Amino acid sequence: MEQIFGRLRNAEFESSSIVGDRRIGKTSLLNHLADPAVREAHGLAVASYTFVYADLQMVDELMGPEQLWRRLLGSLRERCQDNAVMAAISDLLGRQGLGLFDLDEFFQKVDDLGRYVVFLLDEFDRVTTNANFGPDFYFGFRSLAIHHNVALVTSSRLELVELCHSEAVRSSPFFNIFANINLRMFSPADFSALLSESLRETGTTFLAEEIAQVLDLAGLHPYFVQAACCLLYEAHRQGLDAAARCDSLTERFEVEAVPHLVDFWSNSGDHEKIVLTAAALLERQSGRAAGFTVGDLRRVFSRAEPSVARLEKRGLLMRSGGGYTLFSSVLGPWIIHQIAAELGEEQSYPEWLAQNKGAKERVKGRQGRPLKDVLPRIGTRYRQLILTWASDPQSVAAMASLLNTALSKVG
């Protein structure tokens, strides 16, 4: 908040980009920034500064720049307290077409009236990945932000430049106007503060072993912590005894977590998926309490290190002692269950191998023996990922051994 408001208080009236995975708190932060009392407390008087929140999940393949601008200007008119600005917006929206020169003229009027506009654009990656928004759109938006009292605070899953639909957009100077602010996990102090403040007037106290269970299930992820604590609180309110509360929390949390784990997985690149799988296998082999080191990961995937840094930034890996653990005790078993072959799969291993010439070549001969042992035990959807993993010649034998050992315990 201090960084965002500080940039808005600068003479340059600078923009910011909030970055973080799903459910990390991006929308909550934008809504907090939009609160008039919060803005006033940070020196941005409501009389001069208008904040416009827009959820861009509405942007689909049929929407283009003009439709988006009309939506944003309509929202600005609803929130603005200046009659002259409202009249100028109505005039603008009544025109047949809406181009950059029209917008430039309008925002010059805003400047002349001593007003400032901040667009809080949630899910901005819906725009950057949309082919209807080409380089001209970003050039125009950047020009308005540089030359007028216009600033943006966007939210996205990754840094905006990583989410562009084309190289032409990716190379746009538009992205240079932002400071990236990565939302991270709670600190232990944050967790304690949330817990004590939330329970303060409830008459409910969590036992030490219950707090340890919450941290084991949820790590320090803001959403998962709140979900786990909510479920535990409900168990207390139901009058369950300590053992029943423990069982209820574990069972109900797993149901709550799975849709979000699916999202984390689907939004991970192949190397990130390989590192997450290796981490899950290492935890199964050595025990979650022991954790694993970057060296352990490099032994089974020599290209692991860049993905470790990225996954830690996303909060999916947590530092533990001198090494790491997966952020939740639910994540590792879920990954292993996903990659393991199940009875009754639509396509048998021999059928898959017959249709996949590249894989057939890879399992031939002595060098292919580790893969020949492993691949039949991998689910059809994940065999290509294992082949990608096995393309790392320095660690293919260690990888196959780890997979065989861990999958032998699945059942």
C-alpha positions as a printed NumPy array, in Angstrom:
array([[  0.   ,   0.   ,   0.   ],
       [  2.746,   2.419,   0.91 ],
       [  4.55 ,   1.745,  -2.358],
       [  1.396,   2.193,  -4.442],
       [  0.244,   5.349,  -2.677],
       [  3.781,   6.727,  -2.677],
       [  3.948,   6.419,  -6.454],
       [  0.56 ,   8.124,  -6.778],
       [  1.703,  10.996,  -4.561],
       [  4.773,  11.56 ,  -6.737],
       [  4.7  ,  14.504,  -9.127],
       [  4.868,  11.967, -11.987],
       [  1.669,  10.242, -10.676],
       [  3.108,   6.789, -11.347],
       [  1.41 ,   3.467, -12.047],
       [  1.829,   0.089, -10.316],
       [  1.276,  -3.562, -11.238],
       [  0.189,  -6.015,  -8.519],
       [  1.36 ,  -9.558,  -9.302],
       [  0.427, -12.831,  -7.652],
       [ -1.209, -16.206,  -8.07 ],
       [ -4.914, -16.827,  -7.72 ],
       [ -6.35 , -16.164,  -4.25 ],
       [ -3.228, -14.414,  -3.001],
       [ -5.174, -11.202,  -2.235],
       [ -4.902,  -9.024,  -5.369],
       [ -8.596,  -8.114,  -5.514],
       [ -8.731,  -7.54 ,  -1.765],
       [ -5.854,  -5.087,  -2.065],
       [ -7.486,  -3.221,  -4.973],
       [-10.758,  -2.948,  -3.054],
       [ -8.872,  -1.65 ,  -0.027],
       [ -7.125,   0.962,  -2.168],
       [-10.521,   2.048,  -3.501],
       [-11.878,   2.745,  -0.006],
       [-12.307,   6.561,   0.274],
       [-11.253,   6.582,   3.941],
       [ -8.052,   4.68 ,   3.129],
       [ -7.199,   7.061,   0.289],
       [ -7.848,  10.119,   2.454],
       [ -5.576,   8.698,   5.164],
       [ -2.788,   8.391,   2.583],
       [ -3.055,  11.973,   1.35 ],
       [ -5.233,  11.5  ,  -1.752],
       [ -8.303,  13.639,  -1.143],
       [-11.553,  12.27 ,  -2.534],
       [-12.387,  15.765,  -3.799],
       [ -9.417,  15.631,  -6.188],
       [ -8.753,  11.918,  -6.825],
       [-11.28 ,   9.538,  -8.385],
       [-10.54 ,   5.807,  -8.188],
       [-12.323,   3.548, -10.685],
       [-12.34 ,  -0.197, -10.001],
       [-13.042,  -2.534, -12.944],
       [-13.082,  -6.325, -12.965],
       [-11.721,  -7.178, -16.42 ],
       [-12.946, -10.762, -16.364],
       [-15.711,  -9.236, -18.512],
       [-13.216,  -8.789, -21.375],
       [-13.839, -11.532, -23.929],
       [-12.765, -12.232, -27.501],
       [-15.527,  -9.926, -28.807],
       [-14.462,  -6.869, -26.836],
       [-12.003,  -4.313, -28.229],
       [-10.359,  -1.101, -26.996],
       [-13.315,   1.2  , -27.678],
       [-15.771,  -0.999, -25.77 ],
       [-13.375,  -1.171, -22.826],
       [-12.874,   2.585, -22.788],
       [-16.624,   3.147, -22.849],
       [-16.994,   0.855, -19.824],
       [-14.209,   2.628, -17.939],
       [-15.542,   6.094, -18.73 ],
       [-19.053,   5.049, -17.729],
       [-17.707,   3.877, -14.364],
       [-15.738,   7.109, -13.989],
       [-18.909,   9.14 , -14.551],
       [-20.687,   7.164, -11.811],
       [-17.924,   7.817,  -9.268],
       [-16.877,  11.353, -10.173],
       [-18.155,  14.264,  -8.039],
       [-17.284,  17.005, -10.541],
       [-20.194,  18.113, -12.731],
       [-17.873,  19.441, -15.444],
       [-16.078,  16.078, -15.715],
       [-19.391,  14.212, -15.76 ],
       [-20.681,  16.429, -18.569],
       [-17.487,  15.916, -20.579],
       [-17.826,  12.137, -20.215],
       [-21.441,  12.222, -21.357],
       [-20.395,  14.208, -24.429],
       [-17.594,  11.751, -25.125],
       [-19.789,   8.67 , -24.803],
       [-22.385,  10.222, -27.109],
       [-19.953,  10.354, -30.028],
       [-20.128,   7.834, -32.843],
       [-16.51 ,   6.732, -32.48 ],
       [-14.021,   7.021, -29.656],
       [-10.362,   7.47 , -30.591],
       [ -7.115,   8.463, -28.909],
       [ -7.501,  12.137, -29.812],
       [-10.934,  12.207, -28.15 ],
       [ -9.492,  10.643, -25.   ],
       [ -6.524,  13.023, -25.023],
       [ -8.886,  15.99 , -25.264],
       [-11.038,  14.679, -22.432],
       [ -8.171,  14.013, -20.036],
       [ -6.756,  17.464, -20.767],
       [-10.036,  18.843, -19.413],
       [ -9.582,  16.645, -16.342],
       [ -6.084,  18.095, -15.886],
       [ -7.33 ,  21.659, -16.265],
       [ -9.913,  21.049, -13.537],
       [ -7.196,  19.802, -11.164],
       [ -8.623,  16.281, -11.033],
       [ -6.752,  12.957, -10.98 ],
       [ -8.012,   9.577, -12.162],
       [ -6.739,   6.171, -10.998],
       [ -7.986,   3.076, -12.824],
       [ -7.851,  -0.056, -10.644],
       [ -7.864,  -2.789, -13.291],
       [ -8.331,  -6.269, -11.843],
       [ -7.367,  -9.298, -13.991],
       [ -5.544,  -7.073, -16.503],
       [ -4.078, -10.191, -18.122],
       [ -7.507, -10.592, -19.756],
       [ -6.465,  -7.579, -21.852],
       [ -2.803,  -8.397, -22.489],
       [ -3.677, -11.893, -23.756],
       [ -6.52 , -10.626, -25.981],
       [ -5.5  , -10.255, -29.638],
       [ -8.032,  -7.431, -30.123],
       [ -5.807,  -5.168, -28.042],
       [ -2.832,  -4.45 , -30.288],
       [  0.214,  -2.185, -29.942],
       [ -1.83 ,   0.96 , -30.706],
       [ -3.98 ,   0.424, -27.609],
       [ -0.92 ,   0.229, -25.343],
       [  0.772,   3.165, -27.044],
       [ -2.348,   5.248, -26.471],
       [ -2.789,   4.232, -22.835],
       [  0.882,   4.947, -22.124],
       [  0.611,   8.384, -23.749],
       [ -2.416,   9.25 , -21.602],
       [ -0.665,   8.068, -18.425],
       [  2.497,  10.047, -19.183],
       [  0.922,  13.312, -20.335],
       [ -2.15 ,  13.524, -18.132],
       [ -3.35 ,  12.993, -14.571],
       [ -4.065,   9.324, -15.265],
       [ -2.543,   6.354, -13.419],
       [ -3.187,   2.621, -13.439],
       [ -2.998,   0.017, -10.713],
       [ -3.378,  -3.363, -12.378],
       [ -3.513,  -6.903, -11.04 ],
       [ -2.388, -10.02 , -12.886],
       [ -1.236, -13.568, -12.252],
       [  2.226, -12.926, -13.744],
       [  4.127,  -9.79 , -14.628],
       [  2.262,  -8.125, -17.48 ],
       [  5.074,  -8.419, -19.988],
       [  4.982, -12.224, -19.532],
       [  1.308, -12.364, -20.451],
       [  1.317, -10.694, -23.862],
       [ -0.352, -12.304, -26.869],
       [  2.356, -11.179, -29.322],
       [  5.98 , -10.034, -29.47 ],
       [  4.827,  -6.654, -30.802],
       [  2.8  ,  -6.083, -27.633],
       [  5.524,  -7.528, -25.388],
       [  8.041,  -5.007, -26.728],
       [  5.702,  -2.058, -26.113],
       [  7.108,   0.687, -23.856],
       [  3.716,   0.677, -22.103],
       [  5.008,  -1.866, -19.575],
       [  7.864,   0.439, -18.53 ],
       [  5.487,   2.767, -16.678],
       [  4.777,   0.179, -13.972],
       [  6.528,  -0.863, -10.791],
       [  5.846,  -4.552, -10.143],
       [  4.63 ,  -5.373,  -6.641],
       [  4.654,  -9.102,  -5.921],
       [  2.23 , -10.272,  -3.26 ],
       [  3.892, -12.873,  -1.073],
       [  2.913, -15.309,   1.653],
       [  2.135, -14.161,   5.183],
       [  4.99 , -13.951,   7.62 ],
       [  4.571, -15.895,  10.89 ],
       [  3.791, -12.549,  12.552],
       [  1.088, -11.828,   9.957],
       [ -0.443, -15.235,  10.627],
       [ -0.46 , -14.682,  14.396],
       [ -1.969, -11.221,  14.009],
       [ -4.756, -12.482,  11.732],
       [ -5.558, -15.331,  14.108],
       [ -5.604, -13.287,  17.314],
       [ -7.566, -10.422,  15.768],
       [-10.165, -12.71 ,  14.17 ],
       [-10.739, -14.734,  17.35 ],
       [-10.464, -11.818,  19.781],
       [-14.19 , -11.364,  20.485],
       [-15.441, -14.878,  19.677],
       [-14.692, -16.639,  22.954],
       [-12.974, -19.397,  20.941],
       [ -9.33 , -20.388,  21.371],
       [ -7.427, -22.701,  19.057],
       [ -5.19 , -25.287,  20.71 ],
       [ -1.465, -25.224,  19.927],
       [ -1.725, -28.536,  18.071],
       [ -4.641, -27.139,  16.031],
       [ -2.601, -24.114,  15.   ],
       [  0.209, -26.472,  13.982],
       [ -2.299, -28.455,  11.899],
       [ -3.516, -25.275,  10.17 ],
       [  0.065, -24.338,   9.27 ],
       [  0.767, -27.866,   8.   ],
       [ -2.308, -27.801,   5.742],
       [ -2.273, -24.165,   4.656],
       [  1.307, -23.005,   5.009],
       [  1.312, -19.207,   5.169],
       [ -0.85 , -18.717,   2.083],
       [ -3.413, -15.991,   2.92 ],
       [ -6.418, -17.697,   1.349],
       [ -5.647, -21.212,   2.581],
       [ -4.901, -19.947,   6.092],
       [ -8.28 , -18.21 ,   6.247],
       [-10.075, -21.242,   4.774],
       [ -8.468, -23.64 ,   7.263],
       [ -9.102, -21.343,  10.221],
       [-12.729, -20.892,   9.153],
       [-13.255, -24.658,   8.98 ],
       [-11.591, -25.135,  12.36 ],
       [-13.701, -22.36 ,  13.894],
       [-16.87 , -24.016,  12.574],
       [-15.773, -27.328,  14.134],
       [-15.353, -25.548,  17.489],
       [-18.788, -23.957,  17.175],
       [-20.308, -27.37 ,  16.475],
       [-18.969, -28.606,  19.814],
       [-16.784, -31.345,  18.332],
       [-14.067, -32.768,  20.541],
       [-10.384, -32.269,  19.706],
       [ -9.998, -35.515,  17.728],
       [-13.168, -34.884,  15.709],
       [-12.084, -31.304,  14.993],
       [ -8.777, -32.585,  13.647],
       [-10.467, -35.121,  11.376],
       [-13.089, -32.63 ,  10.177],
       [-10.468, -30.008,   9.345],
       [ -8.323, -32.423,   7.339],
       [-11.244, -33.849,   5.377],
       [-12.998, -30.574,   4.609],
       [ -9.793, -28.659,   3.847],
       [ -8.775, -31.155,   1.158],
       [-12.134, -30.635,  -0.584],
       [-11.69 , -26.854,  -0.349],
       [ -8.106, -26.935,  -1.613],
       [ -8.35 , -29.141,  -4.704],
       [ -9.862, -26.604,  -7.18 ],
       [ -7.097, -24.157,  -6.289],
       [ -4.359, -26.789,  -6.599],
       [ -5.708, -27.588, -10.084],
       [ -5.406, -23.886, -10.962],
       [ -1.845, -23.632,  -9.606],
       [ -0.848, -26.717, -11.605],
       [ -2.498, -25.635, -14.863],
       [ -0.815, -22.225, -14.654],
       [  2.657, -23.723, -14.151],
       [  5.154, -24.271, -16.95 ],
       [  6.624, -27.723, -17.645],
       [  9.79 , -27.085, -15.654],
       [  7.747, -25.797, -12.713],
       [  5.556, -28.913, -12.878],
       [  8.665, -31.102, -12.927],
       [ 10.092, -29.355,  -9.853],
       [  6.763, -29.614,  -8.028],
       [  6.571, -33.325,  -8.907],
       [ 10.155, -33.891,  -7.765],
       [  9.399, -32.052,  -4.524],
       [  6.303, -34.202,  -3.947],
       [  8.321, -37.388,  -4.562],
       [ 11.159, -36.274,  -2.287],
       [  8.702, -35.48 ,   0.5  ],
       [  7.107, -38.9  ,   0.105],
       [ 10.524, -40.579,   0.168],
       [ 12.09 , -38.753,   3.127],
       [  9.092, -37.401,   5.009],
       [  7.655, -33.905,   4.922],
       [  9.422, -32.839,   8.125],
       [ 12.83 , -33.519,   6.546],
       [ 12.13 , -31.264,   3.58 ],
       [ 14.544, -31.118,   0.662],
       [ 17.326, -28.889,  -0.608],
       [ 18.025, -27.308,  -3.969],
       [ 20.816, -29.872,  -4.24 ],
       [ 18.286, -32.697,  -3.805],
       [ 16.205, -31.222,  -6.611],
       [ 19.22 , -30.704,  -8.876],
       [ 20.187, -34.344,  -8.383],
       [ 16.914, -35.474,  -9.966],
       [ 16.503, -32.49 , -12.331],
       [ 19.664, -30.554, -13.098],
       [ 17.66 , -27.59 , -14.508],
       [ 15.61 , -27.126, -11.329],
       [ 17.13 , -23.983,  -9.833],
       [ 15.391, -21.213, -11.875],
       [ 12.008, -22.847, -11.249],
       [ 12.721, -23.129,  -7.517],
       [ 13.117, -19.359,  -7.316],
       [  9.942, -18.818,  -9.301],
       [  7.897, -21.296,  -7.241],
       [  9.126, -19.73 ,  -4.014],
       [  8.054, -16.336,  -5.358],
       [  4.616, -17.802,  -6.116],
       [  4.444, -19.276,  -2.614],
       [  4.22 , -22.909,  -3.695],
       [  7.61 , -23.711,  -2.144],
       [  8.401, -22.565,   1.395],
       [ 11.787, -22.243,   3.049],
       [ 12.213, -24.667,   5.919],
       [ 15.456, -24.7  ,   7.861],
       [ 18.211, -24.912,   5.274],
       [ 15.9  , -26.248,   2.578],
       [ 12.32 , -26.22 ,   1.339],
       [  8.946, -27.907,   1.66 ],
       [  5.833, -27.709,  -0.47 ],
       [  3.63 , -25.016,   1.032],
       [  0.882, -27.479,   1.997],
       [  0.898, -31.098,   3.122],
       [ -2.059, -31.616,   0.765],
       [ -0.163, -30.608,  -2.39 ],
       [  2.386, -33.461,  -2.583],
       [ -0.092, -36.36 ,  -2.303],
       [ -2.407, -34.6  ,  -4.766],
       [  0.399, -34.316,  -7.376],
       [  1.423, -37.958,  -6.981],
       [ -2.174, -39.083,  -7.271],
       [ -2.494, -37.038, -10.488],
       [  0.559, -38.474, -12.228],
       [  0.07 , -42.119, -11.199],
       [ -1.577, -44.437, -13.732],
       [ -5.051, -45.582, -12.743],
       [ -6.907, -48.764, -13.569],
       [ -9.322, -48.407, -16.448],
       [ -7.527, -45.59 , -18.274],
       [ -8.968, -45.012, -21.731],
       [ -5.664, -45.748, -23.448],
       [ -3.292, -48.498, -22.338],
       [  0.451, -47.976, -22.226],
       [  1.127, -50.203, -25.296],
       [ -1.519, -48.275, -27.286],
       [ -0.003, -44.947, -26.236],
       [  3.508, -46.098, -27.087],
       [  2.407, -47.331, -30.523],
       [  0.966, -43.892, -31.312],
       [  3.914, -41.942, -29.92 ],
       [  6.928, -42.594, -32.136],
       [  9.161, -40.223, -30.196],
       [  8.51 , -42.044, -26.944],
       [  9.042, -45.387, -28.644],
       [ 12.535, -44.305, -29.679],
       [ 13.304, -42.996, -26.197],
       [ 12.622, -46.314, -24.425],
       [ 14.801, -48.42 , -26.743],
       [ 18.072, -49.945, -25.644],
       [ 20.033, -49.655, -22.453],
       [ 19.717, -45.862, -22.174],
       [ 15.954, -46.115, -22.411],
       [ 15.598, -48.768, -19.719],
       [ 14.82 , -46.3  , -16.854],
       [ 11.97 , -44.805, -18.886],
       [ 10.738, -48.233, -19.926],
       [ 10.26 , -49.107, -16.27 ],
       [  8.664, -45.792, -15.284],
       [  6.32 , -44.749, -18.087],
       [  3.79 , -47.606, -17.734],
       [  3.166, -46.437, -14.17 ],
       [  2.456, -42.843, -15.22 ],
       [ -1.016, -41.618, -16.176],
       [ -1.563, -41.031, -19.899],
       [ -1.941, -37.254, -19.48 ],
       [  1.415, -36.934, -17.725],
       [  3.69 , -39.192, -19.775],
       [  4.768, -36.314, -22.002],
       [  5.791, -34.339, -18.926],
       [  7.934, -37.274, -17.772],
       [  9.524, -37.446, -21.244],
       [ 10.342, -33.746, -20.955],
       [ 11.871, -34.425, -17.547],
       [ 13.877, -37.331, -18.982],
       [ 15.345, -35.044, -21.673],
       [ 17.757, -33.931, -18.928],
       [ 20.499, -36.551, -19.451],
       [ 22.388, -35.639, -16.265],
       [ 19.594, -36.773, -13.996],
       [ 17.41 , -39.267, -15.888],
       [ 18.587, -42.276, -13.852],
       [ 18.052, -40.513, -10.511],
       [ 14.65 , -39.295, -11.71 ],
       [ 13.543, -42.805, -12.714],
       [ 14.708, -44.267,  -9.417],
       [ 12.843, -41.603,  -7.434],
       [  9.654, -42.138,  -9.434],
       [  9.823, -45.925,  -9.096],
       [ 10.405, -45.781,  -5.36 ],
       [  7.616, -43.276,  -4.684],
       [  5.044, -44.802,  -7.042],
       [  5.562, -48.229,  -5.511],
       [  3.994, -46.779,  -2.341],
       [  0.928, -45.414,  -4.132],
       [ -2.228, -47.352,  -3.608]])
